[in-house]
Amino acid sequence: MAQVFHIPTLTVCLAGTLIMVSGFLTLLWTHERDNRALGFWALGFSAGALGMVLVSLRDLAPPFIALGLGNGLGIFSLGLIWLGCLAFEGETRKGAGLVAAAGGIVWLSLFAVPTFGADLGVRIFVASVLYSGYSFLIMPVLFRGQRREPLPARMLALIAFGTHGAAYLIRIPMQFVEPVQLVAGHAPFWYGAMTFGFFLQGLVAALAIFAMVHERATRRYKIASETDALTLLRNRRAFIDAITRARADMGGSAQGAVLAVVDADHFKQVNDTYGHAAGDTVLMQLGRLLTREVPEAGIVGRLGGEEFGVYLPASVVLRQPDLLDVLRIHVSSMIVHHEVLLPTITVSIGAASLPSGPLDFPRALALADKALYVSKKAGRNRVTWGGLDCPAESQHHPQATETSPEAASAESRSAA
């Protein structure tokens, strides 16, 4: 069994793999120079590749160059990969650069001592501690990132670096069970198997990093395609899709859910009087208020222009039947500054109460729009209810609201 793995051949294969990976990462980084994570990863795999090339020359080059500098670069490569993970996850560490380089410096310092360089068992022990230490240093960074931003490839990276660190720790007791001695390029079976495992781990880690970069880019592109650039709310398509998903969940299509259209009153006057930048400020602040006030189970989106959509599942309506009117009152209390204090902003709301079962969204939205028209026609700053079983003009929710005395004075100031 000891003859299965030829250590110099495995070392050359690992070096070749790292060279290819570092080349691809470097090429990718040249197209994204502002991506610090890619820069660190490209440098890290390049250092690892150079280190493995030197180690593969152990029978030709001086020991300090082949085994000393070679393994030092290998350890440093993990430190650079750790820096890349920190950059990818948006984390900073004081003295991170020194921590990344410390392992390689410690190794080279020890290798300069003749007794250390001559003792294979001690070298394996120290190298195992340093390699596993950096692997385990990478894992919590990726784990925190996974909690913030779940990516399937990040789990693959966690497995790759976790097994890498664990394998190096296992090498420590195995060295006492069956000491490593190279005979004609062959070593004990366990050592050869682990070396082959490191070859696979390096390949899997590289693939995981490539996939993480791709998944994040795809995810951000998807988010951008579904997000209104001004308010950062869901755009119309994403709003509809989110409602569809919510109603597909268990209990999500219960009777009593509400679809509402919220429209900023006299918005054109704000644009004409104070400029479009002031209008944008109003929309952004209105979007933030809706996001803050609508419960997490609800859905908020921008339908276009000054119109916003609000979807409230039946569970929310049951707990807060007056929520739309509360939103209306809070908007009228909102203070908006843009160079100067803008007039009081009010909203008109049209709401459609939805039946259970599959949702005819175009029809529901049309009824909410019709109810909104009734609110505007009746004087604005109010909520009008409609339902899918009868026209909005003749259907009024039991808690439909006319303009309150306080809001009426606010509206008069807005219209002035």
C-alpha positions in Angstrom: 0.0 0.0 0.0 2.9 2.4 0.7 3.8 2.3 -3.0 0.4 3.7 -4.1 1.3 7.3 -3.7 4.5 8.8 -5.1 5.0 12.0 -3.1 7.1 14.0 -5.6 4.6 13.2 -8.3 1.7 14.3 -6.1 3.6 17.5 -5.2 4.1 18.3 -8.9 0.4 17.7 -9.5 -0.5 20.0 -6.6 1.8 22.7 -7.9 0.4 22.4 -11.4 -3.2 22.7 -10.1 -2.3 25.8 -8.0 -0.6 27.4 -11.0 -3.7 27.0 -13.1 -5.9 28.3 -10.4 -3.7 31.3 -9.7 -3.7 32.0 -13.4 -7.5 32.0 -13.7 -7.9 34.1 -10.5 -5.3 36.6 -11.7 -7.1 36.9 -15.1 -10.4 37.4 -13.3 -8.8 40.0 -11.1 -7.5 42.0 -14.1 -11.1 42.5 -15.1 -12.2 43.5 -11.6 -9.2 45.5 -10.2 -11.4 47.1 -7.5 -12.2 43.6 -6.1 -9.7 43.3 -3.2 -10.8 39.8 -2.4 -9.9 38.5 -5.9 -6.5 40.3 -5.6 -5.7 38.6 -2.3 -6.9 35.2 -3.6 -4.9 35.5 -6.8 -1.8 36.4 -4.8 -2.4 33.6 -2.3 -2.8 30.9 -4.8 0.2 32.2 -6.7 2.3 32.0 -3.5 1.0 28.5 -2.9 1.9 27.5 -6.5 5.4 28.9 -6.2 5.8 27.2 -2.8 4.7 23.8 -4.2 7.1 24.2 -7.2 10.0 24.7 -4.7 8.9 21.8 -2.6 8.8 19.6 -5.7 12.5 20.5 -6.3 13.5 19.0 -2.9 16.0 16.6 -4.5 17.6 19.4 -6.6 17.5 22.6 -4.6 19.1 23.4 -1.2 16.8 22.3 1.7 16.3 25.9 2.9 15.0 26.9 -0.6 12.9 23.8 -1.4 11.5 22.9 2.0 12.1 26.1 4.0 11.0 28.8 1.5 8.6 26.4 -0.3 6.6 25.6 2.8 6.9 29.1 4.1 5.2 30.3 0.9 2.6 27.6 1.3 1.7 28.8 4.8 1.8 32.4 3.7 -0.6 31.5 0.9 -3.3 30.5 3.4 -2.7 33.8 5.2 -3.4 35.6 2.0 -6.5 33.5 1.3 -7.7 34.5 4.8 -7.2 38.2 3.9 -9.2 37.6 0.7 -12.0 36.1 2.7 -12.0 39.1 5.0 -12.2 41.4 2.0 -15.0 39.3 0.4 -17.0 39.4 3.6 -16.4 43.1 4.1 -14.6 42.6 7.4 -11.5 44.4 8.7 -8.9 43.3 11.3 -6.3 45.4 12.9 -2.9 44.0 12.0 -4.4 41.5 9.6 -1.4 41.7 7.3 1.0 40.9 10.1 -1.2 37.9 11.1 -1.2 36.6 7.5 2.5 36.8 7.2 3.4 35.6 10.8 3.1 31.8 10.0 5.5 31.9 7.1 7.9 34.1 9.1 7.8 31.6 12.0 8.4 28.7 9.7 11.4 30.3 8.0 12.9 31.4 11.3 12.7 27.8 12.7 14.0 26.3 9.5 17.1 28.4 9.8 18.0 26.4 12.9 19.9 23.3 11.7 18.4 20.9 14.2 14.9 21.9 13.1 15.6 21.5 9.4 17.1 18.1 9.9 14.2 16.6 11.9 11.4 15.6 9.6 9.1 14.7 12.5 9.4 18.1 14.2 8.9 19.8 10.8 5.7 17.9 10.2 4.4 18.8 13.6 5.1 22.6 13.2 3.9 22.7 9.6 0.7 20.9 10.6 0.0 23.4 13.4 0.6 26.4 11.1 -1.4 25.0 8.1 -4.3 23.9 10.2 -4.3 27.2 12.2 -4.8 29.3 9.1 -7.4 26.9 7.7 -9.4 27.3 11.0 -8.8 31.0 10.9 -10.6 31.2 7.5 -13.7 29.2 8.7 -15.3 31.7 11.1 -15.0 34.5 8.5 -16.9 32.4 6.0 -19.4 31.2 8.6 -20.3 34.8 9.5 -20.6 35.7 5.9 -22.9 32.7 5.3 -25.2 34.0 8.1 -25.4 37.4 6.4 -25.6 36.3 2.8 -26.3 32.6 2.2 -24.4 31.3 -0.8 -24.2 27.5 -1.6 -20.6 27.8 -2.7 -19.6 29.3 0.6 -20.7 26.0 2.3 -18.4 24.2 -0.1 -15.5 26.5 0.9 -16.2 25.9 4.6 -16.1 22.1 4.0 -12.9 22.4 2.0 -11.0 24.5 4.5 -12.5 22.6 7.5 -11.3 19.2 6.1 -7.9 20.8 5.2 -7.4 21.9 8.8 -8.6 18.7 10.3 -6.4 16.6 8.1 -3.3 18.6 9.2 -4.2 18.1 12.8 -4.6 14.3 12.2 -1.1 14.3 10.8 0.3 15.1 14.2 -0.6 11.9 16.0 -0.2 9.8 12.9 3.5 10.9 12.8 4.0 9.2 16.2 2.0 6.1 15.1 3.9 5.6 11.9 6.7 8.1 11.4 7.2 9.5 7.9 10.3 8.4 6.0 10.6 8.9 2.3 12.1 5.9 0.4 12.5 6.3 -3.3 9.7 9.0 -3.2 7.3 6.8 -1.3 6.0 7.3 2.3 3.6 5.6 4.6 0.2 5.1 3.1 -1.5 7.6 5.4 0.9 10.3 4.4 0.5 9.7 0.7 -3.3 9.6 1.1 -3.3 12.9 2.9 -1.0 14.5 0.3 -3.5 13.3 -2.4 -6.3 14.7 -0.2 -4.5 18.1 -0.1 -4.4 18.1 -3.9 -8.2 17.5 -4.0 -8.8 20.1 -1.2 -6.9 22.8 -3.1 -8.9 22.1 -6.2 -12.2 22.2 -4.3 -11.3 25.3 -2.4 -10.4 27.1 -5.7 -13.7 26.0 -7.3 -15.6 27.2 -4.3 -14.0 30.6 -4.5 -14.8 30.9 -8.2 -18.4 29.9 -7.5 -18.7 32.3 -4.5 -17.6 35.2 -6.8 -20.1 34.1 -9.5 -22.9 33.5 -7.1 -22.5 36.9 -5.5 -22.4 38.7 -8.9 -25.5 36.8 -10.0 -27.3 37.5 -6.7 -26.5 41.2 -6.9 -27.6 41.4 -10.5 -30.9 39.7 -9.6 -31.4 42.1 -6.6 -30.6 45.1 -8.9 -33.1 43.9 -11.5 -35.8 43.6 -8.8 -35.1 46.9 -7.0 -36.3 50.4 -7.6 -33.1 52.4 -7.9 -34.5 55.5 -6.1 -36.3 54.1 -3.1 -34.5 50.7 -2.9 -38.0 49.0 -2.6 -39.1 46.2 -4.8 -40.0 47.3 -8.3 -43.4 46.4 -9.8 -42.4 43.0 -11.1 -40.6 42.0 -7.9 -43.6 43.2 -5.9 -46.0 41.0 -7.8 -43.6 38.0 -7.6 -43.2 38.5 -3.8 -47.0 38.5 -3.4 -47.2 35.3 -5.5 -44.7 33.6 -3.3 -46.3 34.8 -0.1 -49.7 33.4 -1.1 -48.2 30.1 -2.2 -47.0 29.5 1.4 -49.2 27.6 3.8 -52.0 29.9 5.0 -50.7 32.7 2.8 -53.9 32.8 0.7 -56.4 33.1 3.5 -59.3 35.4 3.1 -58.9 38.9 4.3 -55.6 39.8 2.8 -55.3 43.4 1.4 -53.7 44.9 -1.6 -53.4 48.7 -1.4 -52.1 51.4 -3.7 -50.6 54.4 -1.9 -50.3 57.6 -4.0 -48.6 60.8 -2.9 -51.1 63.8 -3.1 -50.2 66.8 -5.2 -46.8 65.3 -6.1 -46.6 67.2 -9.3 -46.8 70.5 -7.4 -43.8 69.5 -5.4 -41.8 68.7 -8.6 -42.9 72.0 -10.3 -42.3 74.2 -7.3 -39.2 72.7 -5.6 -37.7 70.7 -8.4 -37.4 67.0 -9.2 -34.7 66.5 -6.7 -37.1 67.5 -4.0 -39.7 65.1 -5.4 -37.1 62.3 -5.2 -36.5 63.2 -1.6 -40.2 62.9 -0.9 -40.4 59.5 -2.6 -37.3 58.2 -0.8 -38.6 59.3 2.6 -42.1 57.9 1.9 -40.5 54.6 0.9 -38.5 54.4 4.1 -41.6 55.2 6.2 -43.6 52.4 4.5 -40.8 50.0 5.0 -40.5 50.9 8.6 -44.2 50.9 9.4 -45.4 47.8 7.5 -44.8 44.6 9.5 -42.2 42.1 8.2 -45.0 39.8 6.9 -46.2 42.6 4.7 -44.8 43.5 1.3 -43.9 47.0 0.0 -43.0 48.0 -3.5 -42.9 51.0 -5.9 -45.4 50.6 -8.7 -44.2 53.6 -10.6 -44.1 57.4 -10.3 -45.5 58.4 -7.0 -47.5 55.2 -6.5 -46.5 52.5 -4.0 -48.0 49.1 -3.4 -48.6 47.5 0.0 -49.7 43.9 0.5 -50.9 42.8 3.9 -51.6 39.1 4.5 -54.7 38.2 6.4 -52.8 37.6 9.6 -51.5 41.2 9.6 -55.0 42.7 8.8 -56.5 40.7 11.7 -53.9 42.1 14.1 -53.9 45.6 12.8 -57.1 46.3 10.9 -56.5 50.1 11.0 -52.9 49.8 9.6 -53.5 51.7 6.3 -55.1 54.6 8.1 -52.2 54.6 10.6 -49.8 54.8 7.6 -51.8 57.7 6.2 -51.7 59.6 9.5 -47.9 59.0 9.9 -47.2 60.3 6.4 -49.1 63.5 7.2 -46.8 63.9 10.2 -43.7 63.3 8.2 -41.2 66.2 8.0 -39.4 66.4 4.7 -36.4 68.7 4.2 -34.8 69.4 0.8 -32.8 72.6 1.1 -36.0 74.0 2.6 -38.8 72.6 4.7 -41.3 71.1 2.2 -45.1 71.4 2.7 -46.8 68.6 4.5 -47.1 65.4 2.4 -50.3 63.4 2.4 -51.3 60.2 0.7 -54.5 58.8 -0.8 -55.0 55.1 -0.5 -57.1 52.6 -2.4 -57.4 49.2 -0.9 -58.9 45.9 -2.2 -59.9 43.2 0.3 -58.9 39.8 -1.3 -60.8 36.5 -1.2 -59.0 33.2 -0.4 -57.5 31.0 -3.0 -55.7 32.0 -6.3 -55.3 35.7 -6.8 -56.2 37.5 -10.0 -53.6 40.2 -9.5 -54.5 42.4 -12.5 -58.1 42.5 -11.3 -57.2 43.1 -7.7 -54.8 45.9 -8.7 -57.5 47.5 -10.9 -60.0 47.5 -8.0 -57.4 49.1 -5.7 -56.7 51.7 -8.4 -60.5 52.3 -8.6 -60.7 52.8 -4.9 -57.7 55.1 -5.0 -59.6 57.2 -7.6 -62.5 57.4 -5.2 -60.1 58.7 -2.4 -58.7 61.4 -4.7 -62.1 62.4 -6.0 -63.4 62.7 -2.4 -60.7 65.1 -1.4 -57.5 63.1 -1.0 -55.8 62.1 2.3 -58.1 59.2 3.0 -58.4 55.5 2.6 -61.2 53.9 0.4 -61.9 50.2 0.4 -63.1 47.9 -2.4 -63.3 44.2 -2.8 -63.2 41.6 -5.6 -66.9 40.9 -5.2 -68.2 44.4 -6.0 -67.0 47.7 -7.5 -64.9 50.0 -5.4 -67.3 53.0 -5.8 -70.1 51.1 -3.9 -68.0 49.0 -1.6 -66.7 50.7 1.6 -64.9 48.8 4.3 -66.4 49.2 7.7 -63.3 51.0 8.8 -63.0 53.2 5.7 -61.7 56.6 6.9 -62.5 60.1 5.9 -60.0 62.8 6.5 -59.5 63.4 10.3 -59.7 67.0 11.6 -56.0 67.1 12.2 -55.2 65.7 8.8 -57.7 68.1 7.1 -55.7 71.1 8.4 -52.5 69.4 7.2 -54.1 69.0 3.7 -55.2 72.6 3.6 -51.6 73.7 4.3 -50.4 71.3 1.5 -52.8 72.7 -1.0 -52.1 76.3 -0.1 
